[in-house]
Amino acid sequence: MNFKNLAMWAVIVFLTIGLYNMFKNPQGSLNKKNTIIFSKFLSEVDDGRVVQVEIQGNNINGILSNGERFHTYSPNDPNLIEKLSDKGVSISAAPLEDEMPSLIGVLLSWFPMLLLIAVWIFFMRQMQGGKGGAMGFGRSKAKMMNELKGKVTFNDVAGIEEAKEEVEEVVEFLKDPKKFSRLGGKIPRGCLLVGPPGTGKTLLARAIAGEANVPFFSISGSDFVEM
């Protein structure tokens, strides 16, 4: 993996983390900016600077006299309501959000996880698709020889008449395998052609495929051992 790909994946990771944090708590940054400690909230109440509050469980959202909004977390203070009333603060209450989440809320909550899964799948496909990738070990590297390279038959093979006679049954089986199956014949696992380099083993194999009108796949010995 070169530097360009590494930089691309670093950007994707940082964007994913940022999106995850944003969708996990979309108002987190706003609340953190306007959050004040409870003791300061009490001081603001005593100074008469708190105009309005909304109490939702232990969470308090309010507005100061200068128009600024704030948020604080209140412990179980039984005298808080009385103190706010004495200072003339407008008090409203809201129930805790225990209703079923909406479809959009569910999608937003699951979006970061789905995004992480999509990035992981894309990363795995990139590894599998590249040549020599980490996930490419053991994959078949066989190449199919098409008709553009010329169809080879037994007429193109000379000097090995005995070998051609021995593989005639293989050609017949490839042409009509049901014929042998009806007689109880078993599918052959393959044929091993042995001989020094340059004696026509590959040419004979191509001729067998050409005579039977079946595809011919070529693979090197080292790739075959790797599989």
C-alpha positions in Angstrom: 0.0 0.0 0.0 1.6 3.3 -1.1 1.5 6.7 0.6 -1.5 7.9 -1.5 -3.7 4.9 -0.4 -2.5 5.2 3.2 -3.5 8.9 3.2 -6.9 8.1 1.7 -7.7 5.5 4.3 -6.5 7.9 7.1 -9.0 10.5 5.8 -11.8 8.0 5.6 -11.1 6.8 9.2 -11.1 10.4 10.6 -14.3 11.3 8.7 -16.0 8.1 10.0 -15.1 8.9 13.6 -16.3 12.5 13.1 -19.6 11.4 11.6 -20.0 8.8 14.3 -19.6 11.4 17.1 -21.8 13.9 15.3 -24.7 11.5 14.8 -24.3 9.9 18.2 -24.8 13.2 20.0 -25.7 15.9 17.5 -26.3 18.5 20.3 -23.3 17.5 22.3 -21.1 20.4 21.2 -23.9 22.9 21.7 -24.8 21.6 25.2 -21.1 21.5 26.2 -20.6 25.1 25.2 -23.6 26.4 27.1 -23.4 24.1 30.1 -22.7 25.7 33.5 -22.1 24.1 36.8 -25.0 23.9 39.3 -23.3 26.2 41.8 -23.0 28.9 39.2 -26.7 28.4 38.3 -27.7 29.0 41.9 -25.6 32.2 41.9 -27.3 33.4 38.8 -30.7 32.7 40.4 -29.7 34.6 43.6 -28.6 37.6 41.4 -31.9 37.6 39.6 -30.3 36.9 36.2 -32.3 33.8 35.4 -35.5 34.6 33.6 -36.9 31.2 32.5 -36.1 27.5 33.1 -37.4 24.3 31.7 -37.0 21.3 34.0 -36.8 17.8 32.5 -35.9 15.3 35.1 -32.5 16.4 36.4 -31.7 18.5 33.3 -32.4 22.2 33.4 -32.4 24.4 30.3 -33.0 28.1 30.8 -32.5 31.7 29.5 -30.6 34.4 31.3 -31.7 38.1 31.4 -29.2 38.9 28.6 -30.9 36.4 26.3 -28.2 33.7 26.6 -29.3 30.1 26.9 -27.7 27.7 29.4 -27.9 24.1 30.5 -27.1 22.5 33.8 -27.6 19.3 35.7 -29.4 19.5 39.0 -29.2 17.1 41.9 -32.3 16.2 43.8 -32.8 19.6 45.5 -36.3 19.8 47.1 -35.9 23.6 47.7 -35.0 24.4 44.1 -38.6 25.1 42.9 -39.3 27.3 45.9 -36.1 29.3 45.4 -36.9 29.8 41.7 -40.5 30.9 42.5 -39.2 33.4 45.1 -37.0 35.0 42.4 -39.8 35.3 39.9 -38.4 32.7 37.5 -40.8 31.4 34.9 -40.8 27.6 35.4 -42.0 24.9 33.0 -41.6 21.2 33.2 -41.3 18.5 30.5 -41.5 14.8 30.8 -38.6 12.5 30.1 -38.3 11.3 26.5 -39.5 7.7 26.9 -41.6 7.4 23.8 -40.7 5.2 20.9 -38.0 6.9 18.7 -39.1 8.0 15.2 -37.9 6.3 12.0 -35.5 9.1 11.3 -34.1 8.8 14.8 -33.5 5.1 14.4 -31.8 5.6 11.0 -29.6 8.4 12.5 -28.7 6.2 15.4 -27.8 3.2 13.2 -26.1 5.3 10.5 -22.6 5.4 12.1 -22.6 1.6 12.5 -23.7 1.1 8.9 -21.1 3.5 7.7 -18.4 1.6 9.6 -19.6 -1.7 8.1 -19.6 -0.2 4.6 -16.1 1.2 5.0 -14.9 -2.2 6.2 -16.5 -4.0 3.2 -15.0 -1.5 0.8 -11.6 -2.0 2.4 -11.8 -5.8 2.2 -12.8 -5.7 -1.4 -9.9 -3.4 -2.2 -7.5 -5.8 -0.5 -9.0 -8.8 -2.4 -9.2 -7.0 -5.8 -5.6 -5.9 -6.0 -2.9 -8.1 -7.4 -0.8 -9.7 -4.7 -3.2 -8.4 -2.1 -3.2 -9.8 1.4 -6.5 -11.5 0.8 -5.6 -12.8 -2.7 -3.5 -15.7 -1.4 -5.1 -19.0 -2.4 -7.3 -17.6 -5.1 -7.3 -19.3 -8.5 -5.1 -17.7 -11.1 -6.2 -19.9 -13.9 -6.6 -18.3 -17.3 -9.1 -19.5 -19.9 -7.9 -19.8 -23.5 -10.5 -18.5 -25.8 -11.1 -19.1 -29.5 -9.2 -16.0 -30.5 -5.9 -17.8 -29.9 -6.9 -20.6 -32.2 -8.7 -23.9 -31.6 -6.3 -26.8 -31.2 -7.3 -30.4 -32.2 -5.6 -33.7 -32.5 -4.7 -32.8 -36.1 -2.4 -30.1 -34.7 -0.5 -32.6 -32.5 2.0 -34.8 -34.1 4.4 -37.5 -33.0 2.5 -38.8 -29.9 -0.1 -41.1 -31.5 -0.1 -43.5 -28.5 -0.8 -40.6 -26.1 -3.7 -39.4 -28.3 -5.2 -42.9 -28.3 -5.1 -43.1 -24.5 -7.0 -39.8 -24.0 -9.7 -40.7 -26.5 -11.9 -41.9 -23.7 -11.4 -38.5 -21.9 -12.7 -36.7 -25.0 -15.7 -39.0 -25.2 -16.5 -38.4 -21.6 -16.3 -34.6 -21.9 -18.5 -34.8 -25.0 -21.2 -37.0 -23.4 -20.7 -37.6 -19.6 -24.2 -39.0 -19.2 -23.3 -41.9 -21.5 -20.7 -43.1 -18.9 -23.0 -42.2 -15.9 -25.7 -44.5 -17.2 -23.2 -47.4 -17.3 -22.0 -46.7 -13.7 -18.8 -44.9 -14.7 -17.3 -42.4 -12.3 -16.2 -38.9 -13.1 -12.4 -38.9 -13.6 -10.5 -36.6 -11.3 -8.1 -35.7 -14.0 -5.2 -36.9 -16.2 -1.6 -36.5 -15.3 0.6 -35.8 -18.4 4.3 -36.5 -17.5 7.2 -35.6 -19.7 10.2 -33.2 -20.1 9.5 -29.6 -21.1 8.7 -29.0 -24.7 7.2 -32.5 -25.4 3.7 -31.2 -26.1 1.9 -31.8 -22.8 0.1 -28.4 -22.9 -0.6 -28.7 -26.6 -2.2 -32.2 -26.0 -4.3 -30.8 -23.2 -5.5 -28.0 -25.4 -6.3 -30.5 -28.2 -8.4 -32.6 -25.7 -10.4 -29.5 -24.9 -10.7 -28.6 -28.6 -11.9 -32.0 -29.6 -14.5 -32.0 -26.8 -15.5 -28.3 -27.4 -15.0 -27.4 -23.8 -13.1 -24.5 -22.3 -9.4 -24.8 -21.6 -7.9 -23.2 -18.5 -4.1 -22.7 -18.1 -2.3 -22.2 -14.8 1.4 -22.4 -13.9 2.8 -25.0 -11.6 3.7 -22.6 -8.8 0.2 -21.1 -8.8 -1.3 -24.6 -8.6 0.9 -25.5 -5.6 -0.2 -22.2 -3.9 -3.8 -23.2 -4.3 
